[in-house]
Amino acid sequence: MKTVILLFMKGVSMQVFDLKDQKAFPYEQRDKNVFYTSPEFKTRVIELKPGENIPQCEMKSIVMFYVINGEVVIEINSEKAILKEGYCLVSDPGLFAMSSINGTKLIGIQVPKKITA
């Protein structure tokens, strides 16, 4: 069974992405991992081999991670969570880092935080 994400947008009825077959590039080439972007959000695939990590970085957007396979440790503002296949995490902006012990593949969706006056 394939894992897909369906995106509905103005002017586009639907786009389907096969997430299990979505190619992922190393962290140094992470911009190539973005497979959909719009003014409202950006979606990327992230793949970590066993022992790999993504160093701490500041995210200024709301972020959602969904684990396609494997297991990942995500740290946000010094709080850690272990996500397994099928788990989803949603967080406000903060300091993010992640690591994998046995390898993982996940998607990340970034939604700009709108500041209201």
C-alpha positions as CSV (number, residue, x, y, z in Angstrom):
1,M,0.0,0.0,0.0
2,K,1.4,3.4,-1.0
3,T,1.4,6.4,1.4
4,V,0.2,9.5,-0.4
5,I,-0.6,13.0,0.6
6,L,-3.4,14.8,-1.2
7,L,-3.2,18.6,-1.5
8,F,-6.2,20.7,-2.4
9,M,-5.5,24.3,-3.6
10,K,-7.2,27.1,-5.4
11,G,-7.0,26.5,-9.1
12,V,-5.7,23.0,-8.7
13,S,-8.1,20.2,-8.0
14,M,-5.5,17.7,-6.6
15,Q,-1.9,16.6,-6.7
16,V,-0.9,13.1,-5.5
17,F,2.6,12.4,-4.2
18,D,3.9,8.8,-3.5
19,L,5.9,9.6,-0.3
20,K,7.5,6.2,0.1
21,D,9.2,6.6,-3.4
22,Q,9.9,10.3,-2.9
23,K,13.7,10.8,-3.4
24,A,15.5,12.5,-0.5
25,F,18.8,14.4,-0.7
26,P,21.3,14.8,2.1
27,Y,20.9,17.7,4.6
28,E,23.5,19.8,2.8
29,Q,21.1,19.7,-0.3
30,R,17.9,20.0,1.7
31,D,16.4,22.6,-0.6
32,K,16.1,19.9,-3.2
33,N,13.8,17.9,-0.8
34,V,11.0,20.5,-1.2
35,F,8.4,18.8,-3.4
36,Y,5.6,21.3,-3.0
37,T,5.6,25.0,-2.1
38,S,2.9,27.7,-2.1
39,P,2.4,31.0,-0.2
40,E,0.5,29.1,2.5
41,F,2.9,26.2,3.2
42,K,6.0,24.3,2.1
43,T,6.4,20.5,2.1
44,R,9.6,18.5,2.0
45,V,10.8,14.9,2.5
46,I,13.5,14.2,5.0
47,E,15.5,11.0,5.1
48,L,18.1,10.1,7.8
49,K,20.3,7.1,7.6
50,P,21.1,5.3,10.9
51,G,23.1,7.6,13.1
52,E,22.5,10.7,11.0
53,N,21.1,13.9,12.5
54,I,19.9,17.4,11.6
55,P,21.7,20.0,13.7
56,Q,19.7,22.5,15.7
57,C,18.1,25.3,13.7
58,E,15.6,28.0,14.4
59,M,12.2,27.5,12.7
60,K,10.1,30.6,12.4
61,S,7.1,28.7,11.1
62,I,4.6,26.2,12.5
63,V,5.9,22.8,11.6
64,M,4.3,19.4,11.2
65,F,6.3,16.2,10.9
66,Y,4.8,12.8,9.8
67,V,6.9,9.7,9.9
68,I,6.6,7.5,6.8
69,N,8.9,4.8,8.1
70,G,11.5,4.2,10.8
71,E,11.9,6.2,14.0
72,V,13.2,9.7,14.8
73,V,14.0,11.7,17.9
74,I,12.9,15.3,17.5
75,E,14.0,18.0,19.9
76,I,12.2,21.2,20.1
77,N,13.3,23.9,22.6
78,S,15.1,21.2,24.6
79,E,12.1,18.9,24.8
80,K,12.4,15.5,23.1
81,A,9.9,13.3,21.5
82,I,10.3,9.9,19.8
83,L,8.2,9.5,16.7
84,K,7.6,6.1,15.1
85,E,6.0,5.2,11.8
86,G,2.6,6.8,11.4
87,Y,3.2,9.3,14.2
88,C,2.7,13.0,13.6
89,L,4.0,16.0,15.5
90,V,2.8,19.6,15.2
91,S,4.7,22.5,16.8
92,D,4.9,26.2,17.1
93,P,8.1,27.9,15.9
94,G,11.2,27.1,18.0
95,L,14.7,25.5,18.0
96,F,14.5,22.2,16.2
97,A,16.9,19.2,15.9
98,M,16.4,15.6,15.0
99,S,18.3,12.3,14.9
100,S,17.8,8.7,13.9
101,I,19.2,5.6,15.4
102,N,18.0,3.0,12.8
103,G,17.1,5.3,9.9
104,T,13.9,7.2,9.1
105,K,11.9,8.9,6.3
106,L,9.4,11.6,7.1
107,I,7.7,14.7,5.7
108,G,7.9,18.1,7.1
109,I,5.3,20.8,6.4
110,Q,6.1,24.4,7.3
111,V,3.3,26.9,7.6
112,P,4.3,30.6,8.1
113,K,3.1,31.9,11.5
114,K,0.9,34.8,10.8
115,I,1.4,37.7,13.2
116,T,-1.7,39.6,14.0
117,A,-1.6,43.1,15.5
